[in-house]
Amino acid sequence: MATRNFKQIANLGRTRAGYENAIKVFESSFLSETIEDREESLNSACKIRGELLDTIGELSNKLENSVNPSQDNYKLLEFFQKCLSRIDKKIIPRLNRTTQDLKGTEARGI
């Protein structure tokens, strides 16, 4: 399940090359087997999406109002934006699709 803290995952991606691995770790936290697990993962992804939006907004405001913004904060913002994009474009659609597929399979008694 998606229980990892964003900042813990972001620490994995402190370098440019590490961001892709950090995003993969983030994405892998949504893997599940049963319909109930998929639905829970979908709810968790939607909750995390909302938290990410809030975090991105707060960090953007902090950077906008800062006299000397930290390069680490810009990297963190970029990472959070990539996570949000991944949630919107891949994780949520895949969880929706696989949940519906599992429900259809279960309804047919396969």
N, C-alpha and C positions, 0 to 999 in steps of 0.2 A: 504494500500500500504506500501511498505517497505521504509518508510521515516525516521525511527528512526536512530539516530546516534549510531555507533558501541560502542563507549565508554559509552554512556548512558545505553545501554543494558548490557554492560559488568559490569557496576556498580551494576546491579541486581545480578550478579553472583560472587561477591567477595569471597564468601565461596564455598567450594567444593560442598556442597549440593545445592547451589544456581545456579550453572552453568546449570543444566538441565532445571530449570525454565526459566533462561535467554534465553537459546536456543529456548525453546518453545515460548516465547514472540517474539523472532526474527522470527521464522517460521510462527507464526500466522499473522504477518504483511503482508503476501503474499496471504491471503484468498481473494477470489473475486467470483462474481456470473456470470457476463456476459462474452461473448467471448472477447469483447474489454478490460474488466478488467483483464481477464486472460492473454491476450497478453501484456498488460501494466505491469502486475506483472512479466511476463516472462522476458520482457526487463529490468525491474528494478532488477530482480534477477541476470541477466547477468552483468548488470552494477555494482551491489554491489559485485559480484564475482570478477570482475576486481579490484575494490577498495580494497577488502580484500586481494587479492594477493599482491598488492602494499604495503598495510599496514603490512602484514606478512613479506615481504621482508625487509622493513625499520626497523621493530622491531627486526627481526633476526640479521640484521647487527648491530643495536645498542647494542644488547645483546652480540654479538660476539666481538665487539670492546670495551666493557666496562670492566673496572678493577673490579668493585664491582657491578655486575648486580643486579637489584632489583627483589625480588621474585614476586612482583606484576606484573612486566613486563613479567615474565615467565608465570604467570597465565593468563595474557591478551593474550599472544601469543597462549597459549593452547586454550583459548576460541575462538579466531579468527580462529584457525585451525579447531575446532569443527564446527563452523558456516560454514566454507568453505566446509567441508565434508558434512554437512547437505544439503547445497545448491546443491552440485554435485550429491549426492546420492538420495536425496528425493525431494527437492523442484522443481528443474528444470525438472526432469523426470515426476513428478506428474503434473506440469503445462502444459508440452507438451502433456501428455496423455489426460488430461481433456479438453484442448483446442481443440484437435483433435476430441474428443468425442462430444463436443458441436457443432463443425463445422459439423460433420457427422449428428448429430440430426437435426441441422438447415437445412442442405441440403435435408434431407428426409422430411422436413416439419412437424416434430413432435412438 
